[in-house]
Amino acid sequence: MVQNSSSLRLLTPTFPLYLATLVQALADDNTEPQIRVAAGLALKNSFTAREFSRAQELQAKWLQQTDQETKSRVKALALQTLASSNTQAGNAAAQVIASIASLELPRDQWPELMGTLVQSVSNGATHQKQASLTCIGYICDSQDAELRTALVTHSNAILTAVVQGARKEETNPEIRLSAIYALGDSLEFVGNNFKHEGERNYIMQVVCEATQADDSRIQQGAFGCLNRIMGLYYENMRFYMEKALFGLTILGMKNEDEDVAKLAVEFWSTVCEEEINIEEDNSQVDNTEQMRPFYNFARVATGEVVPQLLTLLTRQDEDAADDEYNLARAAYQCLQLYAQAVGPNIVPPVLQFVEMHLRSDDWHYREAAVAAFGAIMDGPEEKTLEPIVKQALPILISMMEDSSVFVKDSTAYALGRITEACSDAIDPSTHLDPLIRSLFAGVHDSKMAASCCWALMNLAERFSGDFEATSNPITPHFNQSVQTLLEVTSQAAAETTVRTTSYEVLSAFVQHAATDSFPAIAQLSDVIIKRLEETIPLQNQVVSIEDKIALEEMQTSLSTVLQAIILRLEKEIAPQGDRIMQVSLQILNILGPKSSVPEAIFATISGLANAMEEDFFKYMDAFTPFLYNALANQEEPSVCSMAIGLVSDITRSMGERSQPYCDNFMNYLLNNLRSAALSNQFKPAILQCFGDIASAISGHFETYLSVVAQVLQQAAAVTAAPDGSYEMYDYVISLREGIMDAWGGIIGAMKISGKTQALEPYVSSIFQLLNIIAQDMNRSESLMRSAMGVIGDLADAYPNGELAEAFRQDWLSVMIKETRLNREFQARTIETARWAREQVKRQLGAHPTTNHCTQLLPTSEPG
């Protein structure tokens, strides 16, 4: 029916006539309900759309192309339909009114709407009251920024309507339910009302009374309101926590209705989140007057709330799907937040619960105990947890053999939490061997695989030691671990998720392996390459989307392991280079469009190029057609982006041997830079790539210098307006960083090849951009590091003091000093600034033999 309505719109001669026809059908009580609903939906879709350009088009049609008479008729009949005895029609009308309100209220049109809705709630019939409250909820639930701003001026009318409907004196549960949900949607706009104690008291009274309603739906809505109130108005909640909220939420958590109990639990999650954020905010301010109020609600309530959360952990649903959010999982999430909010205060009640139930005959209690133990690993300091974890580890490891799969899964997850947050408690000599064995035993089980693999990856990282170490605590377990993972991933019956996570563990073990394991890694490369080769004929067996997804996941996983092998073996992978490139090109050749595999293959080839350096040249003629196609593939931005990065990697690795391919590289990169199909986010990487190409081919880059310099000058002119978005500010920083990286590579290339005279026309524009960066506080550490590099490179490129006048400018000295003395910057950034300072000192100390560049340089700050 919706499609018919859309078709009707296309056939009607005018938009106003189309609207009039639809609203007449919506308002007609003699029309069948489903037709009225379809008309209402089509009418709503005449004002709103998810796609921004389409929404703008519809907005213009209503505001500019619809006569006032039609507008008035549509609004009047929609309001009239709110009073319909048919609930579906009333609800459809509420959506229509909310859609029009989103267009008109921000423009100070339809000012009487809220007053009309308030009157409907006060004096209307039952159906009209409910539909009007639903309408207010729809209006307040809008994500339109302009509407949300406009609604603040209507807060009194909104509150009058929703509070009146939500009172306990309202005998109709449907009206009260609509009101309480509308109140929840409106809370963000009534901040001014919350500042007044009398109004705040009344709102809180109505909401608190609603938590005790006979209808559990109203209770749910009320606890939802309390959650939002706590998130929005924490600073006003001290009185209400002491007088009512503490007791009401404890009672709510004990409610037989799981949805009510879940929302009461979420209230304390909100409390913890707020207090975590407040403590973090307060730690960053210097003046105590700027600190936000902090009442320690969570810590004060620990003794009452935490035991109740622990009890709720035992309310597991063994039939629940893995991603289903139920009461036990809500309690677990709250317990995690509680640990972060109150730190060591969480330990005593949780430890008491764990000791009481860890060996219970009832699996529900065993699972709850082990889950609770894992939940508090992030919060208390590690030195507080370490002795407890050391004592518990043998028991937890033994529980990996529990008779209940739910207990085993939670134990694996708890071990993952321990390996992530409290790994110092793991003694390699006593814990590591049984721990690794128990986790690998669980990898075979699809329910436990993800948790076991996560814990194993944490262990690999934690015990990796120095990069060049001959051995580490994992080394004795490396060969067996690899063998086990290869067995798991080779099983035809293994689920895709098990296979994928197992390959992730394999990558982690390779990545963090000590050098004693290199022979085993070299043997592993044979197995992985062979498995990749075996996926090629499988392409012909793909008959469904599921087959395609499974095959691509396998190829991606194998490629990821191969990347880890190449990264770890570095030059020692060279004997396998031919096979790696052959299988990579074969896979690229048979893949269809919109595949996720090319990104993984390109990443593998990138690693191989970095490892083989100049020797990668022998593969270029076979590989470049695929690389050029990817560079030109603007329909798949992720592939194009990967290809741009690969050009940087290949040119850096091959040096001057990449020169024969650079004409094509530059053409594709410049085309992408000018393309409207690719977003601005590609431009910084392309500019950086210019610098990498210049560094690789040194003096040969002079061929492209004039074109690239013009591009860099144009990019330097891009700025963010003072009221611009954060995204634009970030983009400008990234763009300037790309420009600096490009100039850094170009300056070095011209210096090495003795062609610095080719730079002279552009030196002035480089200093102009450096000056802009110096004056703009919107900058990042990486941008300042790149800028310091360019300053040093320029000074080094003209060692005879040709640019001395430019380097004497105060702003430049200040810029270097600020970077050099910034304690928040990394050591390499500070070192780059020191190097730049030394180069500038040499420049200023030299006796200039010529001064033919000086007149091109800026000597004052830009206006």
N, C-alpha and C positions, 0 to 999 in steps of 0.2 A: 504493500500500500504506500510505503514511503517513496518507492520508486515511481509509482503512478503520480504522486504529488509533485515529484521533481520534474517528471515529464510534462505535467500540466503547466509548470512555471515556464518551460521552454516554449510552449505553444501559445501562451497568453500574450496579447499585444503589449501590455505595459506591466511594470513591476507593481504599481499601486493597485491595479485591478486584480492581480494575482494575490496580493495580501488581503484585499477585501473579500475575495472569494474564500480564502482559507479561514479567515477569522469568523466569517458567517457560518461555516461548517462547524467550527469549534464551538461556537456559542449556541447552536441550535439544539435544544433539549430533545427534539424529535428525531435527531440523527442517531444512528447506532453508535455506541460508545467507542468501538474500535476505529470507526471513521473519524470521530471527533479527536481521538488521540493522535491518529495519523496526520490530521490537519494541523493540530497543535505542534507536532514534531517538525513538520515541514515549515510551519511559520517560524518556529524558533531557529531553524537552520537557514532562514532567510536573513537573519541578523548576525549569526555567529558561524565561525569555521575554525578548525584547528590550524590550517595553513595560514600564515600571516598575510600573504598577499591577497588571498581569497577573503579573509576577514576584513581587510581594508576596503576591498571592492564592495562588499555587502554593506559595510558601515556607510560608505559614500552614497550608496543607493537609498538608504533610509534617510540619512541626514540631508541630502542635497537633491534627490530626484523623486522624493515622495511628497505630495502636497499635504498641507496641514489638515485638510478635511479627512483624508485617508488615515493620517497618523492618529488623529483624535478618535476616529471610529475604531481602529484596531485596538487602541489602548482601552477605550470604553468597553468594548465587547469582551476583551480579555479579562478586565476587572469584573465584569458582569458574570463571566463564567466561573470565577472563584466561588460564586454562590450556588453553583450547580449541585444538585443532589447526587450527581455522578462523580465519585471521588477521582476516577481516572481523568475525566475531563478537567476537573478542578486542578489536578496536579499538572496537567499539560498546560493549562492557562498560567499557572505559577511559573513554569519554565519560560513561557513566552514573555511574561512581564519582566522577569529577571534579565532576559536577553536585551529587551528594549532599555531597561534601566541602566545596563552596563554602557549603553551608548549615550543616553541622555543625561543621567545624573552628573557625570563629570563635566558636562557643558552647561550646568545650571538649568537644564530643561526638566520638565515634569516635576517641579518642586513639591507639588501636592501629593505625590505618590505615597510617600511614607505616612503622611497624615491619613490618607485614604485607607491604607492597610491597617493602621492603628484603629481606625473607626470600625473596620470590618472585624477586627479581633474583639473589640469592646461590645459592639452591638449586633454583629452578624449572627446568622444561624450557625448551627454546629459545623456543617460542611464548609461554610464560608470562613469561619474562624480557623479551621484546620488548614484549609488551602492558603489562606493569607499568611499564616505563620510559616508554612512550607515555603511560600514565595519569599518571605523575608530571609529565610535560611539560604535559599538559592542565591539571592542577591549578595548576601554577606559571604558566601562561600566562593565567590568569584576570585580568580587570581589576577584580574586586570588591575594594574597598578593605579591607573587614574581613578577607577571606580573605588578602590579601597581608600584612596585619599579623600574622595568626595564623601564617603560614608561617615567619616568622622563628624561632619557637620550634622548628620542625621542621627547621632547616637542617642539623643533623648527619645526621639520617636521610636527607634528600634527597641530600646530598653523597655519603654512603656508597654509596647505590644508583647514582647516575648516574656517579660517577667509576669505580666498579668496572666498570660496563658499557662505559665509554668507553676503558678502558686498551688499549694495543696488544696485551696478552696475550689479549684477547678475540678469538677466531678467527672468530666469526660476524659478518659485516659488518652484517647487519640489526640485531642487538642493539647493536653499537657505534654504528650510525647513530642509532637511537632514543635511546641514552644521550647522545650528543653534543648532540642537539637538546634533550633534557630538561635537560642541563646549561646550555645557552644560556638556556632559559626560567627556570631557577632562580637565575641569577647575582645577581639583585637582592636575594635573601633571604639570601645567605650572606656578608653584609658582616662579621659577627663572625669568620667563619672566615678571611676574607682579611686580618684584622688579625694573625693568627698566621703567622709566617714559614714554619714547617714545613708547615702545611696549604696555604698559598698556593703554596709551591714545588711541592708535589705536584700541585695543580690545574693550575698552569701547565705542568708537565711533561707531564701527560696531554693537555692541549689542543695544545701544541706538537707532540707526537708524532703527534697526529691529523692535523695539517696535512700530514704526510708519508705518510699512509695510501695504499694502492694504490687504494682506492675513491674516486673523485672526489667522490661525495656526502658522504663523511665529511670530506674536505678542505674542502668548502664549509661544512659544519656547524662545523668547527673554526675557520675564519677568521671565521665569523659570531660565534662565542664570543669570539674575540680583539677583535672590534669592540666588543662589549658590555662586555667587561672594561676596555678602554681608556676607554670612556665612563663607567663606574661607578667605576673604581679607578685613575685616572690617577696619583694621588700615590704608588701602590705600584709603578709600572711602570718606574722608572729602571733597576734591575738587569736586568730581563728584556729591555728594549729593547737594552741593551748586549750581552747574552749571546746572545739568540736572535731576538727579534721583528723587529729590523731586517733581518737576513739572510733570515728565513723569508718576510717579506712581499715583499721584493724578488724572491725566488725565486717566490713565489706569483703576482706580477704577470706573470711570464714563462710561467706554466702554459698548456699548450695548451688546456685546458678553459676556455672563456670565462667560465663561471659562477664558477669558482675564482678566476681572475684578477680578475674584477670585485669579488669580496669582499675580495681582497687590496688592491685600489685603495681600496675603501671604508674599510679600516683607516686609511689615511693621511688620508682625509677626516675620519674621527672624530678623529684626532690633531689635525688643524688646527682643527676645530670646538671641541675642548676648549681648545686653547691660545688661540684667539681669545676665548673666554668667560672664561678665567682672567685674561688680560691686562685685559679690560674690568672684571672684578670687582675685581682688584687696584688698578686706577686709581681706584676709588671708596672705598677704605678709607684711613683716616688713620694707623692703627697698623700697622707692618710685621709685628707678631705675628699680625695678622688675615689676612695675605696667604696665598693658597693656593700650594702648591709649584708652581713653573714650571720645566720642564726644557729648553725649547727643542728638543724632539725634531724638529720640522719643519725648523727652521733648520739644525740639525746635519746632517740627512739630505738637504738640498736637492740637493747634488751627485750623489746616487745616485738619489733618488726622482724628481725632476723630469725628467731625461732619459728615464727609463722611461715616465713619463706621456706625454711628448711622442711617444715611439715608439708607444704605444698609441692615440694620436689618429689614427694612420694606418690603424687597423683598422676603418675605417668599413664599415657594411653599407648598400649603396646601395638594397637592397630593404626596409630597415626603415621602419616607419611613423613619422610625425613624433613621436609620443609614446612610441615604443618605447625602453626603457632598455637600451642595450647597452654593450659594453666601452668603445668610443670615447667615448660620452657620459658614462660613469662617470669616465673619465680627464679629460674636460673639466671636469666638476663639481669634481673633486679639484684640478685646476689652479687653478680660480677660488678655492677655499678656501685653497690654498697661497699664492696671491698676497696674500690678506688676512692670512694668518698670518705670513708672513716679509717682506712689504713689498718693499723694493728688492732683496733677495737673489734674488728670482725673475727679475729682468730679464736678467742676463747669460746664463744657460742658455737662456732662451726666445728672446732676441734672436739668439743663435748659431744656434738651430734655424730661426728664421724666415728669417734671411739665407741659410741653406743651401738651404732648400726652397721659398721663396716663388715662385721661377720654375722649379720642377721640371717635367719633362715629364709626370710621373705626377700626375694630379689628386688622388690620395689625399694626397700630400705637400703640394701647394699648399693643399688645403683644411685640412689639419692645421696648416700654418704660419699661415694667416690666422686660424684658430680660436684658436690659442695666443696670438696677438697680442691678440685681443679679450678673451681670458680674464683677462689680467693688468691690465686697465684699472682694476679696483677692488682696491686694496691699496697699491701704491707711491704716494707723494705725487705730486700733479699736476705739481709742478715737475720731478720726476724723469722723468715720462712725456712732458712737453710737447715737448722737442726731438726725441724719438724719433718721436712721433706726427706732428709737422710734416714730418719727413723721409719718413715712410711714407705719408702721406695720398695723394699723387699716384699712388703705385703701387696702393694699395687702391682708389682710384676707378677706375683703369683695369681692375682685376680684376672690376669689375661687368659687364664685357663678356667674361668668361672663357667658354671653350667648354663648361665643365662647370657645370650648374645647381647642383650641390652646392657648388662653389667660390663661385659668385655668391651663393647663399643665406648661406653662412658669412661672406662679405665684408660683405653687408648687415647681418648681425647684429653683426659686429665694428664696423662704422661706427655702429650704434646704441649699442654700448657706449662708443665714443669720444665721441659726441655727448652722452651722459649723464654720463660720468665725467671727461672731459678736453676739454671744449668750448673752453676757452681756447686750445687749440692750433690751432683752426680760424680761419684768417685770412679774414675776409669778402671781401677784395679778390682773393685768389688761389684760395681753396678752395671758397667757397660756391657759386658758379655751377656748376662741374662736379659738385660733390657733389650739389646739388639735382637736376640733370639726370639723373645716374646713378641716384639713388634713385627718381625718378619713372618712369624707364624700367623699373625692377624692379617697380613697383606692379602692372603688368599681369599678372605671373606669380604664380599662386596659391601656389607654393611659397615665393616671396620676399616676397610682399605684406606679411605681418605684420612682418617685420624692417625692410623699407623704410619702412613707415608709422610704425613706432616711432621710427626715426631722424629722419624728417621732423617728427614731433611734438616731439621733443627740440630740433631746430633752431628751430622756431617759438617755443618757449618761451625758448631760450637767447638769441636775437637780437631779442626783442620790444622791449627798451628801456623807457623810461618809458611809463606808461599813456596820457598825453596827447601823446606825441611825434608830430610830423607825419609822420615817416618813420623807418624802421629798416632794417637790412641786408636784411630779407626783402622790403621794399616793392618793389624792382625785379622781384622774382620772383613777386609776389603774383597778378597777373592770370593769368599763364600757369599757375601752380600750380592756381588755381581751375578754369581751363578744362580742364586735364588731369584733375583729379579728377572733374569733372562728366562728362567723356567716359567715364572708367572706370566710374563708377556708373550710367551710362545704358545700358551694354551688356547686352543681354538674356542673353548667354552668360556674363556674369561670375558667378563663384561668390559665394554669400552672404557668405562670410568676407571675400573681397576687397572686396565692396561695403561691408560694415560697417566694416572698418578704414579704407577710403578716406574714408568719411563722418567718421570720427573725426579723420583728418588735416584734413579741411575745417573741422571745428569748431575744431581747434587753431589753424589759420591765421587764422580769423576772430577768435577770442578774443584772439590776440596781435598783431592787425594794428594798424598806425599809422593816424592819422586821415586821411592822404592816400588810404587805401584805402577810406574810407567810401562813396564813390560806387559802387565795385565791389561792396561788401557789400550796398548797397541793391538793386543789380541782381540780386545773388545771391538776395536774399530772394524776388524774383519767381519765380525758377526753383524754389526749394525749396518755396514755397507751392503752385505749380502741380503739382509732383510729388506733394505730399501730397494734393492734390485728386484726382489721377489714381489714387490708391490706393483711393478709395472704391468705384468700380464693381468693382474687383478682388475685393471681399469676396464678391460673388456667384459668383466663379469658383473659390472654395476648395472642393476636393473631398477633400483629405487632410490629415493632421496636418502633413506636410511643407510643404504649401501655406500652411497657417495660420501656421506658424513663420516661413516666409520672408517673408510679408506683414507680420507683426507686427514682425519685425526691421527691415524697410524703413521702416515707419511710425515706429518708435522712433528709428532713425538719423536720419531727416529731422527729427523733432521735436527731436532733440538739436542738430542744426545750427541749427535755427530759434532754439532757446534761446540759442546762442552769438551769433547775429546780433542778437537783441533785447538781450542783455547788452552788446554792443559799441556798438550804435547808440543805445541808451537812448531818449530822447524822439523821436529821428529816425525811430523805427519806427512812430510813430503813424499815418501814412498807410496802413500795411498792417494796422492793427489790426482793421478789419472783416473782411478776408479771413482773417486768422489765427484770429479767434474763430469765424467761420463754419465753416471746415474742421475746427477742433478740436471743435466741438459736433457736427458731422456724424459724425465718427469716433467720438466717445463714444456717439452714439446707436445706432450699428450694431454696436458691439463686444459680444461675448458675455461671460459670466462667466469668471473665471480668466484674464483676458488681462493681459499685461504692459504693454500700450500706455497705459492710463489714467495710469499714473504719469508717463510721458514727456509726455503731453498736459497734465496738471496742472502739471508743471514749466514747460512753455511758457507756460501761462496765468499762472502765478505771475510769471514774468519780464515778461510783458506788463503785468500789474497794477502791478508796481514801476516800469516805464517810463512808464506813462500816468497813474499816480497818480489824482487825482480823476476824470479823464476816463474811467476804466475803469467808472464807474458805469453808463454806457449799456448795458453788456453784462450787468449783474447779473441782471435778470429772466430772461433767456434761460439764463444759466449756473447760477443757484442750484439748480434742480432736480437737476442732475448733482452739484453739490457736496453737497447734502443727502443724496442717495443714497450718496455715497462716505463721508460722515460716519457714516451708519447701517450701512455695510457691514462688520460685525464679522467676517464669514467670510473676508474678505481684508484682514488686518491692514496689509499694506503700502499698500494703497489708502487705508484709513482714516487711517493715519499721514500720508500725503501730503496728505489733505484737511485734517487738523488744522493742518499747516504752512501750507496755502494760506489758511485763515481768518486766520492771523496776518499773512500777506503782504498780503491784500486789505484788511484793516482798517487796517493801517499805511499802505497806499498811499492809500486813499480817505478816511481820517480820518472826520469826522462824517457824511459821506455814506453810510457803511456802517451807520449807526444803525438804519434800517428793517429790516435783516436780522439784527440782533443777537439778537432774541428767539429766533429759530430756531437761530442759532449756539450760543447759551448752552444751550438745551435739549439739542441733540445732544451738546455737549461734556460737560454734566453727566451725561447718560445713559451716555456712554462711560466717564466717571470711575467710575461705580458698577457698570459691567458686569463680570461675572466672566469673560466670553468674551475680553476683552482683557487682555494681560499688564500688569504694573505699569510696564513700560518706557514706556507711553503717558502715564502720569500727569504726569511733569515737563513734557512738551510741552504738555499741556492747561492746566496751571497757568500756564505761560508765556504761553499764548494768552489767558488771562483778562487778564493785564497788558497785552497788545497791544490787546485790545478796549477796555480802560479808557482807554488812552492815546489811542485813536482817537476815542472818543465822549465823553470827558471827563465832565461832570456827569451825563450820561444814565446812566452806569454805576451811579449810586446805587440804581437799581431792583434791581440784582443783588447789591449789596454785602453784605447780611446773609447770603445763601446762600453766596456765594463765600468770605466771611470764615470761615464755619463749616467749609467744606471745607478752607481753608488751615490752620485751627487743628487739625483732625483730622490733616492730613498732617504737621504739625509734630511730632506725637506719635510718629511712626514713628522707631524707632531700630534700630541693628544691635547684636546681642548681642556681647560680647567675643570669643566663639568663632564668630562668624558667618562666612559665606562672603565671599569677595572681591566676588562679585556683589552681595550684600546691602549691603556697604559702599559700593560704587559707586552703587547705587540710592538709598541715603539721601542721598548727596552730590548726586546729580542732582535728587532730590525737593526738597531744601532750596534748591537753586539755582532751581528752578521757583517755589517759594514766594516767594523774595526777588524774582524778576523780576515775579511777579504783584503783590506789594505795591508795588514800585517804580512800576509803571504806575498802580496804583490811587491811591497817594499823590499822584502828579503830577496825575492827573485831578481829584481832589478839590480840590487847591490851585488849579489853573487856574480851576475853576468856582466857587471861593469856598465850598466845602462841606466844609472840613476838620472841622467839628463832627461830620459823619457818621462820621469815622474814630475819634473819641475812644473808643468802646467797645472798639476792637481794638488800640489802641496798646500796651497792656500785653502782649498776646500776641506782638506783633512783637518787643518788647524781650526777652521770655522766649526766643524762638527765637534772637535774636542772641546772647544769653548762652550758650545751648547750643552754638552754632557756635563761639563764642570759647573755650569750655572743651574742645571736641572736636578733637583733633589730626587726626582723619580728615576732611580738607577739601581742596578743590582751589582753584587760582587763580581759576577762573571763579566759584566760589561766593563767595570772598572779595571779588571785584570787585563782584558783585551785592549782597553785604552792605554794602560801603562805599557803594554807590549808595543803598540804603535808608536808611542812617544819615544821609547828606547830605540825602536827600529829606525825611526826617522833620524834621530841624533847619530846613530851608528852609520847610517847610509851616507851622511854628509859630515865626515869626521874633521873637515877643515874649518868648521865654524860658519859655514854658509848660512845656516838658519839661526845664528846666535840671537839676532834681534827678536825672533819669534819665541825662542826659548827663555828670553828674559822677562816675558810677560808674567805679571804677578799671579794671574788666575791659574796659570799652568803650574807654578811652584806650589800654590795652595792645593791644587788638585792632587799632585803627587804626594804631598805631605799628608793630606787627609787619608789617602789610601794606605800609605806606609804605616800610619799610626793607628789605624782602625783595628782595635783588638778583637772585633767580631769576625774579621776576615781570616781566611785560611792562610797557612804559612806560605804557600806558593804565590798567593796574591800579593802578600807583603813583600816577598822576595822579588817579584816582578817589579813592584814599585821602587824598591831599593836599586835594582838594576837600572831602571829608567832614570832615577836620580843621578846615578854615576855617569850614565851616557850623556845626560844633559850637562853635568859638570864638565865633562871633557869637551863638549861642544862649546860651552861658554869660555873655557880656558884656552881654546885654540885661537890662533891668530888667523882670521879669515883671509884666504887668498883671493876669493871672489865673493861678491855679495849680490850676484845677479838674481837670486830667488827672493831676496828680502822684500822687494817692493810688492810681491804677490801675497804677502802674509798679512793676516789681520793683526792690528796692534791695539785693538780695544774690544771691549765686550760688545756683543750684538745688542742692539736696542730693543 
